[in-house]
Every structure is written in C-alpha cells, then in structure tokens.
C-alpha cells in the first residue's frame, strides 16, 4: 500500500490516538499538537500512548486518556499495550516518533488513518507502518515539525501553545524551597546522554558569577541516576558560594513547580530545558552535540550557545549543512567547545530582560 501525503480533514474525527512515547523534551514538543486538537475539536476523544516515565509528566494534563508502554518489559510490554487497546479502532493515529520501538507501538493501534513523518525525517522503516505522512520541510525546528501534524489534519497551528499545567501542590513546594523574591538561576546540568553534559567546574563558574554579579540564588536539579548525583556534588564542590542541591530529590511534578518559579534556567539539550520553555521561562541552552536551530528551547533560541557547526567540522570534518538534519555529534569532549564567558554573556542578556 502506498503512503500518501495527508490532506486536511473536512470534519473533526470522533477519536484520535497520539503515539509519542518519549523522551521528556519530545513529548513536550508534542503538547502544542494536543492543545490545537483540544481547542478546535473539543468533542474528539483523545488517547495518548506514551512511556511510563513520560506519563508522570503528561498525566498533569486533564481530559486525555493515557495508555502506557513499559519499555523495559520487552515484548511483554507490547502484548500488554495490545490488550489495553483491544477492540478499539480510531479514526486517526498521529505518530510523532519514528524509532523502532515507537513503530511497534503504533502497530498495536488500529486506525483508519495512520499519520507519520515524511520520508526524509523518518527512520527504522517508519513508512511501512503508516498510511499517510506530513508534507516534507527542510531544516524545521522540532516544535514546528510536530505542529506540522496538526496543520496536516487541517487545524490552525502556526505557533505553539503549551498551557502546561502546574499543580498547586508543586507551587507550594516551590515556594517553600525558594522563599522570598530573590532571583533564581536553576541549573539542570545533565541530559539523557553523558556526552551532552557540560563540565562541572564551568557550571560552577557561571553559578558563582550569577551570585556575585546578579545576587541570584542557585538551585541544582536532576534525576536520581549516579551520573546526575555526581555532577551535582561536583558543581557544589567547585563553587565558592552555596547552592541548593536538589538533584535526585524531586518528582517531575515538583520540578515543574520549581521551573515555573525560577527566573532563568541553564541546561544542555534536555527535557527540563524544553519543560522550562513550555512554561515561558528564559532558557540558556548549551548545544554542541545537537543543533539548537532544530531542537533548542523554542522561545529562547537567541540565548543558546551553539557550537554544533564547529563540532561538525572538528568531529565530522563536514560543514553542518552537509550532515543529515537531526544528526547528533555525541563525542567525548564536544561540550568543552562551550566557554564560560559565552554562557555568562547569555546570562547577562537573560537577566537584563527580566521584569524589575
């Protein structure tokens, strides 16, 4: 069966299934698609198939049925997914992820139309699982790439609307952790790939500058992995000032409260960077493994430090335009291309934009 470019629908579907399993940043990119559907097709019943960790974040959103896939369960996870969806057939499946795992999850969903990525941005035999695709687009930011699914369905979705909920409990927790009106620099220093992480002593230098020059409070956040805990301790040790090290101590719900209360967020290409962006916070994104014009915090691209073009030449011996869109250069030492003074300059700019 040939795969067709999607034509806009003439009427709202009764049911729609989103397949976007992971990761935290990417499911955050997909939320504006959900919001466009909810605003313009309020009667459409929406199911979202996601992974277990990401469900902890997405479950804050009301009015959606979530079905989780336990990625650690192997084939048993897919059998359980099929069991949960047994007897259902959706009008449309929107699959905004092209990995082999996501393709297998999409295969568990019965739908009249299965809409996926165009060929240039697909991988892992994605097209074999789809009936329709979105139109191709060159060098498109991932937020706009996801919104292309909404536009392909006929929805008005020029710019993203997140409207991401923050619970009162998480706001209260954040107020207790960060009392008063002192400005806060929240540093989420780690990403899902160790080579995307900046150096602890350089984070510490920026943090000390933020304290000395802008009178900011420093908060460190991150998950419970040993790599993240080790990074948090190393930053604390290298700093001349104090930091509130909350690495490994927060739920995703609590992290959302802290991100909302922070004034500026500093992070490599990571889920928290995109979560902060979704909450309207200025984000200083540190990019060398990935290209910020594709996957940086959408509303803070001018605050990003982007060494991807230099990394392409140094580690791939190519101009960045010669590398496939979406390529990651996750090599030891690549993040060392980012200098402290560059980040400090972005911090000064971010602080200058804050309300007085």
C-alpha positions, 0 to 999 in steps of 0.5 A: 500500500502506498503512503500518501501525503495527508490532506486536511480533514473536512470534519473533526474525527470522533477519536484520535490516538497520539503515539509519542512515547518519549523522551521528556523534551519530545513529548513536550514538543508534542503538547502544542499538537494536543492543545490545537486538537483540544481547542478546535475539536473539543468533542474528539476523544483523545488517547495518548500512548506514551512511556511510563516515565513520560506519563508522570509528566503528561498525566498533569494534563486533564481530559486525555486518556493515557495508555502506557508502554513499559519499555523495559518489559520487552515484548511483554510490554507490547502484548500488554499495550495490545490488550489495553487497546483491544477492540478499539479502532480510531479514526486517526493515529498521529505518530510523532516518533519514528524509532523502532520501538515507537513503530511497534507501538503504533502497530498495536493501534488500529486506525483508519488513518495512520499519520507519520513523518515524511520520508526524509525525517523518518527512520527504522522503516517508519513508512511501512507502518503508516498510511499517510505522512506530513508534507516534507520541510527542510531544516524545521525546528522540532516544535514546528515539525510536530505542529506540522501534524496538526496543520496536516489534519487541517487545524490552525497551528502556526505557533505553539501553545503549551498551557502546561499545567502546574499543580498547586501542590508543586507551587507550594513546594516551590515556594517553600524551597525558594522563599522570598523574591530573590532571583533564581538561576536553576541549573539542570546540568545533565541530559539523557546522554553523558556526552551532552553534559557540560563540565562541572567546574564551568557550571560552577563558574557561571553559578558563582558569577550569577551570585556575585554579579546578579545576587541570584540564588542557585538551585541544582536539579536532576534525576536520581541516576549516579551520573546526575548525583555526581555532577551535582556534588561536583558543581557544589564542590567547585563553587565558592558560594552555596547552592541548593542541591536538589538533584535526585530529590524531586518528582517531575511534578515538583520540578515543574513547580520549581521551573515555573518559579525560577527566573532563568534556567541553564541546561544542555539539550534536555527535557527540563530545558524544553519543560522550562520553555513550555512554561515561558521561562528564559532558557540558556541552552548549551548545544554542541552535540545537537543543533539548537536551530532544530531542537533548542528551547523554542522561545529562547533560541537567541540565548543558546550557545551553539557550537554544533557547526564547529563540532561538525567540522572538528568531529565530522570534518563536514560543514553542518549543512552537509550532515543529515538534519537531526544528526547528533555529534555525541563525542567525548569532549564536544561540550568543552567547545562551550566557554564560560564567558559565552554562557555568562554573556547569555546570562547577562542578556537573560537577566537584563530582560527580566521584569524589575 
